[in-house]
Amino acid sequence: MNSYRLFRFPAAVAAVLAALAASAPGALAADDARSGVAPAADSLTGVAEVGVGSHYIFRGVRRADTNLEANVELNYGAFSGGVWVMRPRGRGFQDESAFSLGVHGTIGSGAVWDFGGTLRDYPGANRAAGATRRSFETQLGSTVALSARWAATGYLYYDFNLRAWTEEGRLTWRSGLAEAPLVFIFDAFAGHTSARDLLPEAPRPKWDESYSYYGSTLRAEWRCSPRFSVTPGVQYSDHLNLRGGTATSDTWWWFVRASYRF
């Protein structure tokens, strides 16, 4: 999905898992199901978020240090769409935006599948230097509720511009119920990226890259009201075999985000 832009289910997917938790013993109220109440079928719902982080690291690559981020997502039935923006506060980094569309559904009584696409835009990219201006990535994944507190997630991504495959797995634990005013969430993740054209707009020869990354996140979600919540947290990230000056190594950083659900 990363500074505070952690991996997160689309809000509608989280709501479906919340409904599973309410109706099936042992199912998990998932990562971002803050309300604990699933929306009615084919109702329009959404979430708006703003946040600040000490770093922005995406799949082991440092994209910014101190930064501001904002996200808006709308959901209608099985469909979702969203816009995310990141603005770095220091020099040497560029703005980023992402526009996503997706569809989701349930598998049995305790799992959710998700398929979608994301267009990433880098408005400050220097094409003359070979920097990527835009890229389009598809994703296919599933989340399985292992118990009332644990869930396992697996995703496969393919970026058509970078010709990059990414596989990522994640294990998530949360304390208490989704209705609780304070919930602690911990997850551990690992992934592998194999890109055949990491700088598609640069002069040949092509630059390929294959590396692995891993990390963990701990955050505390304080629900101030049924619709508004504040989430501070810390994240750790490291990588294996990643080249270049934007690589990160053994990095900790903090983030704070405020969310409003409607």
Beta strands, then each sheet from edge to edge (+ up, - down):
strand 1: 44-53
strand 2: 56-58
strand 3: 61-64
strand 4: 67-76
strand 5: 79-88
strand 6: 96-107
strand 7: 111-121
strand 8: 134-145
strand 9: 150-159
strand 10: 164-174
strand 11: 182-195
strand 12: 209-223
strand 13: 228-240
strand 14: 251-261
sheet 1: 1+ 4- 5+ 6- 7+ 8- 9+ 10- 11+ 12- 13+ 14- 1+
sheet 2: 2+ 3-
end
